[in-house]
Amino acid sequence: MMNFEELKKIAHDTRTEVLEMCIKAGTGHVTSSMSSVEVLISLYFGGLVNVKPEEPKWAGRDRVIISKGQCSPLIYSVLSRKGFFPKDWLNGFAQKGGHFGVHLQNSVPGVELTTGALGHGLGVATGVALAAKMNRDLHMVYCLLGDGELYEGSIWESAMFAAHNQLNNLVVIVDRNFLATTDFTENMMALEPLDKKFEAFGFNAITVDGHNIESLINSMAGLRNRKSRKPTVIIAETTKGAGIPSLSHNPVMHGVPPKGTQEINQARKDLAKGSI
Ligand SMILES: [Mg+2]
């Protein structure tokens, strides 16, 4: 495994790549991608997820289901860095003739499920986790949710199902950036106390700083083959637009890249400072 400084460097390079992909395409969910960077880097480069990029459908792979499919530029950047497909595919992000559009597509090597319409990923993840139990397969199932996505009733049906079926091979990660599409979650319909809600649904709930790679890895490293029968939720507290202050904490910046010379230059300058 790489050390934490190396992982932080990868996180920064990934942010830069995602921003440039979206600027070039003139579209893409920049802020939603930025909030999940450390989660994805921890999973794929921090020794948590077991995959074979040269054999994307390897039966023993851990399944990573990205339910918040709008953060596709981030996922594509991470999967290409991991070696699932050539880097130059990223140049065609959301462009005619390219390999992928704005939302996540399972036609791309390494992507398990086409997502973007919210609320579906966890239902699929619980089914995949139950199938693994029935087959006595040892792989883990990770599912990344947005916090705005928690307004979908299907999420809570899936959560009940996961606990009832004792899916301790399931790790749900909530990107808790406190923003949904148009406003702050606690203004729209309060989610807090979120850990208590998941606990009431039968989960092992762990809250971590979602931009601290060391904390993220430590919170998830011991979850494989553990004795408790409970599924786990990692509530990763994040900032929407993390790394780019000029785009952060701002509901207006949902789903759009910076536009115009001034906004673009400011975003690049922010990111170059390298602090989150
Ligand atoms: Mg959110």
Boltz pocket constraint, residues with backbone or C-beta under 6 A from the ligand:
constraints:
  - pocket:
      binder: B
      contacts: [[A, 146], [A, 147], [A, 148], [A, 175], [A, 176], [A, 177], [A, 178], [A, 179], [A, 180], [A, 240]]
      max_distance: 6.0
